[in-house]
Amino acid sequence: MPSVSSALSTPLPRNVRLLIGMRAARSFGQGAMVAAFALYLHALGWHGPGIGAVLMAALLLGSALSLVVGPLSDRRGPRGFLLGYETVQVMAALIALLTSTPWLLVAAAIVGGFGRGANGSAGPFAPAEQAWLALELPTARRAGVFSLSTAVGFLGMAGGALLAALPSWLSGHAMRPADDRLLFALPLLGSLICLGLLLATRATAPAAAPLRSPAAAATRQRENQLLRRLVLVNAFNGFGIGLVGPLIAYWFALKFQLGLAAIGPGIALGFLLGASGSLLAGRLARRIGVVRAVVAMRGTGLALLLLMPLVPWFWLAVALYALRAACNQGTAGVRQALAAGLTGAGRRGLASSLQNASMQLPRALGPLLAGALFHAGYLVLPFLLGAAFQATYLLLYARFFGAHEAAQAPL
């Protein structure tokens, strides 16, 4: 399993370079929306449960689409799915840019996934994107390149969060909702760039269907058992993340009574350290294996999550948030690489679908509960609940996948 440095030292295939470029283009708009979207709705007069419900609906739709897209991309190839995704994203961003009419904004937010944060990936169509990357790369290069791609997404999201805060910071006062609406130009521009890059890709033939034989049936049965375990552990992880992550900007605003000018740079710092954490995770995975790297980094992030709501100063809370992002979000690439290694080539889209949907579906329930708790004044309880679910995830992850060959460090 190579490090990210080795992924950079060897030239990447053309399609891989274009896919990473698409991730960079998307990530600026996604970072701006993570920092600004919940605060934008808050400025329009929305309350916590309403904001949480919109985020929940977007995550539920994304989960449902993820379950369909991955298996279909195994048979039909991923390129067409990504072209359709970017086209829909352009329309959603245009609607949000042009109007704040509630029913139109809700529809655009649910379809566009505004505020959910996907680290620059194609949201519910990420299984097709991940399967495409896996098809283009040999097993030995996947963890390094997946970590590199994740790091690029985090860097772009950091830039987007800073851009979202820049107008308020320069003017010295909070912007009007009509001005904040201009931020939807960032996801619009990102999707237009992605469409151009997609047109420059070369279609990749889907992996051949697995042969039908007793040995193949036994292999499929083993893979199914691993995938069931993946779904179980990700359910705990997704719900734990959903209780805090999607509404973190809203929590900062409630607890410290600050606006986007202060919160945006804090969110950006989290994404910046998330990129560093992704590079670190790639190196750790090479030395000690994927599972040990995930447990070490996520365990540290768990301790930081427990400390974060207890501190009385904004910038200390931001520092803990950013360090936790490095530990938590930085492992995304190596976890995706492990999921891609649980099955043969003909089922990688399915594995990526289950990896995404099994996290996003329970994650969708978190914002509604957390929004209601925050609105009622319980600013610590969602963090404690989230920590309990993430601790359970780590224990099960180590038990289920610690001995799998895809999790082992090279000799």
Secondary structure, DSSP 8 states (H G I E B T S, - for coil): ---HHHHHHS---HHHHHHHHHHHHHHHHHHHHHHHHHHHHHHTT--HHHHHHHHHHHHHHHHHHHHHHHHHHHHH-SHHHHHHHHHHHHHHHHHHHH---HHHHHHHHHHHTTTT--TTS-GGGHHHHHHHHHHHS-HHHHHHHHHHHHHHHHHHHHHHHHHHHHHHHHHTS---HHHHGGGGHHHHHHHHHHHHHHHTS-----------SHHHHHHHHHHHHHHHHHHHHHHHHHHHHHTTGGGHHHHHHHHH---HHHHHHHHHHHHHHHHHHHHHHHHHHHHH-HHHHHHHHHHHHHHHHHHGGG-S-HHHHHHHHHHHHHHHGGGHHHHHHHHHTSS-GGGHHHHHHHHHHHHHHHHHHHHHHHHHHHHTT-SSHHHHHHHHHHHHHHHHHHHHHTTSGGGS---
